[in-house]
């Protein structure tokens, strides 16, 4: 694949053109030939895509996270009730530990 830089000016976006696109726009090329070039499968043109193991793991993680609810409604109701009743207690040691863990994960 090559990048066509002709005619690129300020404020324009670079676009890539495949050989099939260039064939379609070439003089002397019939529309049938251009359609045939576009209709070829990626394998027929010698192109292939493969995902790394890291990409596969990220996809699996994304699917797993998608199955969890964004918020735990029951836990939110419990905390809201405790705040309204004045019975909500903050565990200072647990809070401090979590803050230290976050700081360590950010700054190392």
C-alpha positions in Angstrom: 0.0 0.0 0.0 1.3 3.5 -0.8 0.3 6.9 0.3 -0.7 9.5 -2.4 0.6 12.9 -1.2 -0.2 14.8 -4.4 -2.6 17.7 -3.9 -2.3 17.7 -0.1 -2.5 21.2 1.3 -3.0 22.9 4.7 -6.1 21.7 6.4 -6.5 18.6 4.3 -6.3 15.1 5.6 -3.9 12.5 4.2 -5.6 9.6 2.7 -4.2 6.3 1.7 -5.1 4.7 -1.7 -4.9 1.1 -2.3 -3.8 -0.3 -5.7 -7.4 -1.2 -6.4 -8.4 2.5 -5.9 -5.6 3.7 -8.1 -6.6 1.2 -10.8 -10.2 2.5 -10.7 -9.0 6.0 -11.3 -6.4 5.2 -14.0 -7.0 6.4 -17.5 -7.9 3.5 -19.9 -9.3 1.4 -17.1 -12.9 0.3 -17.7 -15.3 0.3 -14.8 -15.7 -3.5 -15.1 -11.9 -3.9 -14.5 -12.0 -1.5 -11.5 -15.0 -3.3 -10.0 -13.2 -6.6 -10.4 -10.1 -5.3 -8.6 -12.3 -4.0 -5.8 -14.2 -7.3 -5.6 -11.1 -9.3 -5.0 -10.9 -10.7 -1.5 -7.9 -9.6 0.7 -6.4 -13.0 0.4 -6.5 -12.8 -3.4 -4.6 -9.6 -3.3 -2.0 -11.1 -0.9 -3.2 -9.0 2.2 -3.8 -10.6 5.5 -4.4 -9.4 9.1 -3.4 -11.2 12.3 -3.9 -10.0 15.8 -1.1 -10.2 18.4 -1.7 -12.2 21.6 -1.9 -8.9 23.5 -4.7 -7.7 21.2 -6.6 -11.0 21.7 -6.2 -10.7 25.5 -7.4 -7.1 25.4 -10.5 -8.2 23.4 -11.2 -11.0 25.9 -10.9 -8.5 28.8 -13.2 -6.0 27.0 -15.8 -8.7 26.6 -15.5 -9.8 30.2 -15.8 -6.2 31.5 -18.8 -5.7 29.2 -20.7 -8.4 31.2 -20.3 -6.6 34.5 -22.8 -3.8 35.4 -21.3 -0.3 35.4 -22.7 0.4 38.9 -23.6 -1.9 41.8 -27.1 -0.5 42.5 -27.5 -2.5 45.7 -24.2 -1.2 47.1 -25.2 2.4 46.1 -28.5 2.0 47.9 -26.7 0.7 51.1 -24.3 3.6 51.2 -27.1 6.1 50.5 -29.2 4.7 53.3 -26.2 4.7 55.7 -25.5 8.3 54.8 -29.1 9.3 55.4 -29.2 7.5 58.7 -25.8 8.9 59.9 -24.4 5.4 60.3 -21.9 5.5 57.5 -18.4 4.9 58.9 -15.1 5.6 57.1 -12.3 3.2 57.8 -9.4 5.6 57.8 -6.7 2.9 57.6 -8.4 1.3 54.6 -8.8 4.7 52.9 -5.1 5.6 53.5 -4.0 2.2 52.2 -6.0 2.6 49.0 -4.6 6.1 48.5 -1.1 4.8 48.9 -1.7 2.0 46.4 -3.1 4.5 43.9 -0.1 6.8 44.4 2.2 3.9 43.9 0.5 2.7 40.7 0.6 6.2 39.2 4.1 7.3 40.3 5.8 3.9 40.8 
